[in-house]
Amino acid sequence: MSFFRTGLVSLIMASALAGQAMAKTACDTASDGQIEVSMHEVGAAIGYMWGHGTLTYGGQRYPISVKGGGALALGGAKLTGTACVTNLSRLVDFEGTYWTVGGDIAAGSGPAGIVMENAKGVDISFSGHAKGVHLSGQISRLYFKIDAF
């Protein structure tokens, strides 16, 4: 029963994070870069996410891919949105594994928000929309990769 309560609290917190993330739609001047991304997520207790997008950094655009997963996801959805990147001083620091906290609630469509940080201190704050039938409040690991220069 403790696992269920922990999961429920995580879902509620992730829903609140998603709502807060949706309030911020544009990256501010403190951002070092911006990502436009489209991801898919499926889950039955454990969730898996994958997708593609574009990182804009230093006036250049780079194609990126993302994949990974974590606990407490149910259903399936397509997530689209924008992410603001901070603490990115060198492009090589972008790639790698990011620990994430986030969530979405969608019965047709709904808000989605994810905050992430990698071992090099690069932070990503995603806000967007989820379309599908999906409930997610998760702590996960996502791997971001620059596909080509």
Order of alpha helices (4+ residues) and beta strands (2+ residues): alpha-beta-beta-beta-beta
